[in-house]
Amino acid sequence: MSRASVTRSVALGALLSVAACADPSTGILLTIESDGTLDEVLIDSDIGMATSRTSPTGGTLETIETISILVSSTLDGEPVEISVQGQISGSPAGRASGSVAIQAGSLVPLTLSLTRPCGNGTLEAGESCDDENQTGGDGCSATCTVEPGFSCTGVPSVCVSGCDPACSEGQRCDPDRVCRCDPATCAGCCDGDACVAGDTAGSCGTMGENCQACVSGDMCRAGECSSCSLDSCGGCCAGASCVDALEFPNCGVSAAGDCVSCDVATADGCAAGACSCGGGPSCGASETCVDGACRVECTPDTCDGCCNGEICVAEPSLTQCGVAGEACQACRPGRADACIFGVCQCGTDFECPDGSACTDGRCVCIGAACMLGGACVPNDQPSSCGDAGGTCTVCDAQADRCTDGVCTCGTGPACGPEEECMGGACRCDGVICGAGLRCIGRFCECDTISCDGCCRASECQPGTTRMACGVGGVACMGCGAGVCMDGSCL
């Protein structure tokens, strides 16, 4: 029989009256394989959408039917399980299911086969499991074999990851679903696949190492085979070693002769053969013995201030600044005047930079420097000109040097707003304006600001002759037969 292929599209949400929401570019490209004897296929999903497929000619379906199932793009990333059931004259004829994750703007391919028994929920010849789908990764593969790390039971199969029964403490489940001793988690020793306490002469060991059998007469002490005994040891036995006298951290001895050792984090001495902190009982599990007193361990959960070792500093200061259980930090001397919300500050700003000091709530540069962009820089450069300890000014094109904290052009003052300082001289479009003139619109002009006499065209005249009389930069006047006195014609 030829393997013909037919492709059709359907909005799977039509039966739920949401077809209008379906995205023509989002959905599932479903391919159904069969032996060519089916006259109908029922299609269902786990999101409440369903439809069916029959031959348009009234006969049997093709051996490969491809259906574009359209869904809303709002399902992007959501897993959707599709189930198909073959029908012959109204009677079930095979079932298969699988799942895919919707991808907005794409038709995700999914192939389901009704030509093989895998996925029908019944154990057939050659199958080790059948969980009613042809999807791998769930314990039962697409070919109905048990996947590594899983065990499957029942019909239809129910698969669970890991070993069954579950592994004991100190064991791990290997890919063959066998519990093995795990050196990383076994506190005792490994006796084959079992994790045992490791405290007997027959199985002695610790930290997940292989168990050892002690020689006759030896005991297992603290995971070590030991010949130490109280008959020959005046103090206590610490594993294979003899501690001649009881002293911290070995404060006591057990009935079997083992040293009772203290946790140096919760005790600092011995008292009446017991572990002690400052002469009293040893500290609890969440406490630390510090300077003879039990203190709650300093962590972000227990301290709103900062942690100085194991001590919580509730009220941070310049010498111990921090917040939310972070390690206390000392503010740099002279650079800050307060610790606010765990941050060293000068006034309302951050801690002062190098070369400066916090003075009256603000950062002041020390020596021949001024503040520029949060840093102290030399105050005698055109790029950083200002009074020592003040704020820098950046000299523009009207100056070429900084003299005593002031921008200058050469040895004179800075140029006017329309001039440039070139070669130590103010220039107007590259030209040095003459006496009594200034640069206006890139031209040297005479006006009431630049000229003390009077202006004739673009020249400044003394304003004292009868041909050019005037003062204060006004236009020159001609006095005719008169004379010019104090800028006036008489």
C-alpha positions in Angstrom: 0.0 0.0 0.0 1.4 3.4 -0.9 2.1 5.9 1.9 0.0 8.8 0.7 0.1 12.0 2.7 -2.7 14.5 3.3 -2.3 17.9 5.1 -5.2 19.8 6.6 -5.6 22.6 9.2 -8.0 22.9 12.1 -8.3 25.4 15.0 -8.3 23.0 17.9 -10.2 25.4 20.0 -13.2 25.6 17.7 -15.3 23.3 20.0 -14.6 25.8 22.8 -15.7 28.8 20.8 -12.2 30.2 20.8 -11.3 29.6 17.1 -11.1 33.4 16.6 -8.3 33.5 19.1 -6.2 30.9 17.3 -3.0 32.2 15.7 -2.5 31.0 12.1 1.3 30.6 12.8 1.1 29.0 16.3 0.2 25.4 17.0 1.1 21.8 16.5 2.0 20.0 13.2 0.5 16.6 14.0 1.4 13.6 11.8 -0.6 10.4 12.3 0.7 7.2 11.0 -1.6 4.2 10.4 -1.9 1.0 8.3 -4.6 2.5 6.0 -7.6 0.7 7.6 -8.9 3.5 9.8 -12.0 5.4 8.7 -11.8 8.0 11.6 -9.3 9.4 14.1 -10.5 11.0 17.3 -8.1 13.8 18.5 -8.1 15.0 22.1 -5.9 17.2 24.3 -5.3 17.9 28.0 -6.5 21.5 27.6 -10.1 20.6 26.8 -9.8 20.9 23.0 -11.0 18.1 20.8 -11.8 17.3 17.2 -11.9 14.3 14.8 -10.8 13.4 11.3 -12.6 11.4 8.7 -11.9 10.8 5.0 -13.6 13.4 2.8 -14.5 10.6 0.4 -16.2 8.5 3.0 -13.5 5.7 2.8 -10.5 5.0 4.8 -7.9 7.6 5.9 -4.5 7.8 4.3 -1.5 6.0 5.9 0.0 9.4 6.8 -2.4 12.2 7.8 -0.8 15.6 8.7 -3.0 18.1 10.6 -2.1 21.7 11.5 -3.6 22.3 14.9 -3.8 26.0 15.6 -3.9 27.5 19.1 -3.6 30.9 20.7 -0.1 32.3 20.9 -0.9 33.1 24.6 0.0 29.4 25.3 3.6 30.1 24.4 5.9 27.7 26.5 3.0 25.7 27.8 3.1 21.9 27.4 0.1 20.4 25.6 -0.6 16.6 25.4 -2.3 15.3 22.3 -4.1 11.9 22.2 -5.3 10.1 19.1 -7.5 7.1 18.8 -8.1 5.2 15.6 -11.7 4.0 14.7 -12.9 1.4 12.3 -16.7 1.4 11.9 -17.1 3.0 15.3 -14.8 0.6 17.2 -11.5 1.5 18.8 -8.4 0.5 16.8 -5.3 1.7 18.5 -4.4 4.6 20.7 -1.3 6.9 21.0 -0.4 10.1 22.8 2.5 12.5 23.1 3.2 16.0 24.3 5.0 19.1 23.0 5.7 22.6 24.3 3.9 25.4 22.3 6.2 27.9 20.6 4.5 31.2 19.6 4.9 31.8 15.8 5.8 28.1 15.1 4.1 24.9 14.3 5.8 22.4 16.6 6.0 18.9 15.0 4.5 15.8 16.7 4.3 12.3 15.2 2.0 9.7 16.7 1.9 6.1 15.3 -1.2 3.9 15.3 0.8 1.2 13.4 2.6 -0.2 16.4 1.2 -1.3 19.8 3.6 0.9 21.9 1.6 3.5 23.7 -1.7 1.6 23.9 -1.4 0.9 27.7 -0.9 -2.8 27.3 2.3 -4.8 27.6 2.9 -6.4 24.2 5.7 -8.7 23.1 9.0 -6.9 23.2 7.8 -4.1 25.6 9.2 -3.7 29.1 6.7 -0.9 29.9 3.7 0.9 28.3 2.5 4.2 29.9 -0.1 5.0 27.2 2.1 7.4 25.3 4.9 7.5 22.8 6.8 10.3 24.6 10.3 9.7 26.0 11.8 11.2 29.1 9.0 10.1 31.5 10.6 6.7 32.4 9.0 4.7 29.6 10.7 5.5 26.2 9.0 6.2 22.8 9.7 2.5 22.1 8.3 1.2 25.4 11.5 0.4 27.1 12.4 1.4 30.7 14.7 4.4 30.7 17.9 4.6 32.8 17.3 5.8 36.4 13.6 4.8 36.4 11.5 1.8 37.5 8.1 1.1 36.0 5.3 -1.1 37.3 1.7 -1.9 36.5 -0.5 -1.9 33.3 -0.6 0.8 32.1 2.9 1.4 33.4 3.6 3.9 36.2 7.2 5.0 36.2 9.2 6.7 39.0 12.7 7.9 39.0 15.3 6.5 41.4 15.5 3.2 43.2 12.6 1.2 44.4 12.7 0.7 47.4 14.4 4.0 48.2 18.1 4.1 49.2 19.1 4.4 52.8 21.0 7.3 54.3 24.6 7.3 52.9 23.6 5.6 49.7 22.9 6.9 46.2 20.9 5.4 43.3 23.1 4.6 40.3 21.9 4.6 36.6 21.1 0.9 36.9 18.7 1.7 39.8 20.9 0.0 42.4 21.6 1.6 45.8 25.4 2.0 46.3 27.3 3.4 49.2 28.1 7.1 48.6 31.4 8.2 50.1 30.3 11.8 49.8 27.3 11.4 52.1 28.2 8.3 54.2 29.3 9.5 57.7 30.6 6.0 58.6 32.3 3.6 56.2 31.3 1.7 53.1 30.7 -2.0 53.7 30.2 -3.1 50.1 27.0 -1.2 48.9 25.9 -0.5 52.5 26.8 2.6 54.5 27.4 1.4 58.2 28.2 3.4 61.3 31.9 2.3 61.2 32.1 2.0 65.0 32.7 -1.7 65.5 36.0 -3.7 65.3 34.6 -5.7 62.4 33.6 -2.6 60.4 35.7 0.4 61.4 35.9 3.6 59.4 34.7 7.1 58.8 33.9 9.7 56.1 32.8 7.1 53.5 36.1 5.2 53.3 36.0 1.4 53.0 35.4 -0.3 56.3 38.4 -2.0 58.0 38.4 -5.0 60.2 40.6 -4.3 63.3 43.1 -6.9 64.5 42.2 -9.0 67.5 42.2 -7.0 70.7 41.9 -3.6 69.1 38.8 -1.4 69.4 37.3 1.0 66.9 37.6 4.5 68.2 36.4 7.5 66.3 36.6 5.5 63.0 40.1 4.2 63.7 41.4 0.8 64.8 43.1 1.5 68.2 45.1 -0.4 70.7 44.7 2.5 73.2 43.1 1.5 76.5 42.6 3.1 79.9 44.8 0.4 81.4 47.8 2.0 79.7 46.5 5.5 79.1 46.2 7.9 82.0 43.8 10.3 80.2 41.6 9.2 77.3 41.8 7.7 73.9 41.5 10.0 70.9 41.2 7.4 68.1 44.5 5.5 68.0 46.3 8.1 70.2 46.5 8.4 74.0 45.8 11.8 75.6 47.8 11.6 78.8 45.9 14.3 80.7 42.4 15.8 80.3 42.6 19.3 79.1 40.6 21.5 76.7 39.3 20.5 74.1 39.3 17.0 75.7 37.3 17.6 78.8 36.0 14.1 79.7 36.1 10.4 79.0 33.4 8.0 78.0 32.8 4.6 79.6 34.7 3.0 76.7 37.6 5.3 77.3 37.1 7.6 74.4 37.9 11.3 74.8 34.8 13.6 75.1 36.0 16.4 72.9 34.5 19.9 72.9 33.5 22.0 69.8 35.9 24.9 70.0 33.2 27.1 68.5 30.8 26.5 71.4 33.2 26.1 74.3 36.4 27.7 75.5 37.3 25.4 78.5 36.4 22.6 80.8 34.4 22.7 84.0 33.8 19.6 86.2 34.8 17.3 83.3 32.3 18.9 80.8 32.7 21.4 78.0 32.2 25.0 79.2 31.9 28.6 77.8 33.2 31.1 80.3 32.8 28.6 83.2 29.2 27.9 82.4 27.6 25.4 80.1 28.7 25.2 76.5 26.8 27.2 73.9 23.8 25.9 71.9 23.9 24.8 68.3 23.1 28.3 66.9 25.5 30.1 69.3 29.2 30.8 69.4 31.4 31.1 72.5 33.1 34.6 72.2 35.1 36.1 75.1 33.6 33.7 77.6 30.0 34.4 76.5 27.5 32.6 74.2 26.5 34.7 71.3 24.0 34.0 68.6 25.8 33.5 65.3 25.9 36.7 63.4 24.2 36.3 60.0 21.9 38.4 57.8 19.0 36.5 59.4 20.0 37.4 63.0 21.6 40.8 62.7 20.2 44.1 61.3 23.5 45.9 61.8 26.9 44.5 60.8 28.9 41.5 61.9 32.2 41.9 63.7 33.2 38.2 63.6 30.4 36.5 65.5 29.3 39.7 67.3 26.3 41.7 65.9 27.0 45.4 66.0 23.4 46.8 66.3 24.4 50.5 66.1 27.1 50.9 63.4 29.7 53.7 63.8 32.6 55.1 61.9 34.8 52.3 63.1 32.2 49.5 62.5 29.9 50.4 59.6 27.6 48.0 57.8 24.0 46.7 57.6 22.0 43.5 57.1 24.5 41.2 58.6 27.4 42.1 56.3 30.9 42.2 57.7 31.6 45.5 59.5 34.0 47.9 57.7 35.9 50.9 59.2 35.4 54.2 57.4 38.7 55.7 56.3 39.9 58.2 58.9 38.9 61.8 58.1 37.0 60.8 55.0 33.5 60.5 56.5 31.5 61.9 59.4 28.7 59.3 59.7 27.7 55.8 59.0 24.2 56.0 57.5 22.3 52.9 56.5 25.5 51.0 56.6 27.4 53.3 54.2 30.3 55.7 55.2 29.2 59.2 54.3 30.4 62.8 54.4 27.3 64.9 55.0 24.8 63.7 52.4 27.4 62.4 50.0 29.6 59.3 49.9 33.0 58.9 51.7 35.5 61.5 50.5 38.1 60.5 47.8 41.9 60.3 48.2 43.6 63.6 48.8 40.6 65.1 50.6 39.0 65.4 54.0 35.5 65.6 55.3 35.0 69.1 56.7 31.7 70.5 57.9 29.8 67.8 56.0 31.5 68.3 52.7 34.7 67.0 51.0 37.5 69.5 50.8 40.7 68.8 48.9 44.0 69.0 50.8 46.9 71.1 49.5 47.1 72.7 46.0 44.1 70.9 44.6 40.5 71.4 43.8 37.5 69.0 43.4 36.6 67.9 39.9 34.2 65.1 39.2 34.5 63.6 42.7 38.3 63.6 42.7 41.0 66.0 43.9 43.3 67.2 41.1 46.0 69.9 40.8 44.3 73.4 40.7 46.8 75.1 38.4 45.8 73.6 35.1 43.4 75.0 32.4 41.5 71.8 32.7 41.2 72.1 36.5 41.5 75.7 37.7 40.4 77.0 41.0 41.2 78.0 44.6 42.9 75.3 46.7 40.2 73.3 48.5 37.5 74.6 46.3 35.7 73.4 43.2 37.6 73.3 39.9 36.6 75.3 36.8 37.5 74.0 33.3 38.9 76.9 31.3 37.4 77.1 27.8 38.8 78.4 24.5 39.0 81.9 26.0 42.0 81.0 28.2 45.2 78.9 27.9 46.5 78.9 31.5 45.5 79.0 35.1 47.0 81.8 37.2 46.4 81.9 41.0 43.2 79.9 40.5 41.9 82.1 37.7 41.6 81.3 34.0 43.9 83.7 31.9 45.0 84.2 28.3 48.8 84.6 28.4 49.5 87.2 31.1 46.2 88.9 30.7 42.6 88.2 31.6 40.6 85.5 29.7 39.3 86.6 26.3 35.8 87.8 25.5 33.0 85.3 24.7 33.5 85.6 20.9 37.3 85.4 21.0 39.8 82.6 21.2 43.0 82.5 23.2 45.7 81.6 20.7 49.4 81.7 21.5 48.8 83.7 24.7 46.7 86.4 22.9 43.0 86.9 22.3 42.1 86.6 18.6 39.0 87.4 16.6 38.7 84.9 13.8 42.5 84.5 14.0 43.2 88.3 14.1 44.3 90.3 17.2 42.0 93.2 17.5 43.7 96.6 17.9 43.4 99.0 20.8 39.8 100.1 21.6 38.3 97.3 19.5 36.6 94.0 20.5 35.4 90.9 18.7 31.7 91.1 17.7 30.3 88.5 15.4 33.9 87.3 14.5 34.9 90.9 13.5 36.9 93.5 15.3 34.5 96.3 16.0 34.6 99.6 17.9 31.8 100.2 20.4 31.0 101.9 23.7 32.5 99.1 25.7 35.9 98.8 24.0 36.7 102.4 23.0 37.4 105.3 25.4 37.4 107.9 22.6 35.1 107.8 19.6 34.4 105.3 16.9 34.9 106.0 13.2 34.0 102.9 11.0 35.9 100.0 12.7 38.5 102.2 14.3 38.8 103.7 17.8 39.9 107.3 17.6 41.3 109.4 20.5 38.2 111.7 20.2 40.3 114.9 20.9 40.5 116.5 17.4 38.0 118.7 15.6 37.9 116.1 12.8 37.0 113.2 15.2 35.6 114.4 18.5 33.9 112.2 21.0 34.2 110.1 24.2 32.9 106.8 25.6 32.8 105.0 22.2 30.2 107.2 20.6 30.4 107.9 16.8 33.1 110.5 16.1 31.8 114.1 15.3 33.4 116.7 13.1 33.6 120.2 14.8 34.1 122.2 11.6 35.7 125.6 12.5 35.2 124.8 16.2 37.4 123.0 18.6 37.1 119.6 20.5 37.1 120.0 24.2 36.6 117.0 26.5 34.8 115.1 23.7 32.5 117.9 22.8 32.7 120.4 19.9 32.8 124.0 21.0 
